[in-house]
Amino acid sequence: MAAGTILVIEDDIIQREGLATMLRRQGFTVLTSLDGNDALNKLSNGPVPDLILLDMLNPSGYGDGWWFLEQCQHLPALSAVPVIILTAFPFANKAGAVSLGAAGLLRKPFEAEALLLEIRRCLSMAERS
């Protein structure tokens, strides 16, 4: 039985596919997108995930994490989906992530176990809501 569906939004193919592989091994169904715009296009025709892992930066500057979070606030189906920000920004913190509408934050690089703990925490919070 699957543990839920996670959307991974990450422009780096190695990181995106590495995360997807690790999450699938944990029993999750995984969807992938290279930026926020690509994610919204895919989500308009597909299932709503249980959780989103969001890289904040993307080289094109279009469809970055800030833009994606803003769009989610205007879409009822996505506004309730927990988002975990994944970022290498050294100044990023959980309070800032929450102010953007995210449920959590992990700074890159992170350990797989730390990610899985944060995923479980966010999914259990969403179930209680």
Secondary structure, DSSP 8 states (H G I E B T S, - for coil): ----EEEEE-S-HHHHHHHHHHHHHTT-EEEEESSHHHHHHHHHTS---SEEEEES--TT-TT-HHHHHHHHHT-HHHHTS-EEEEE--TT--HHHHHHTT-SEEEESS--HHHHHHHHHHHHHHHHH-
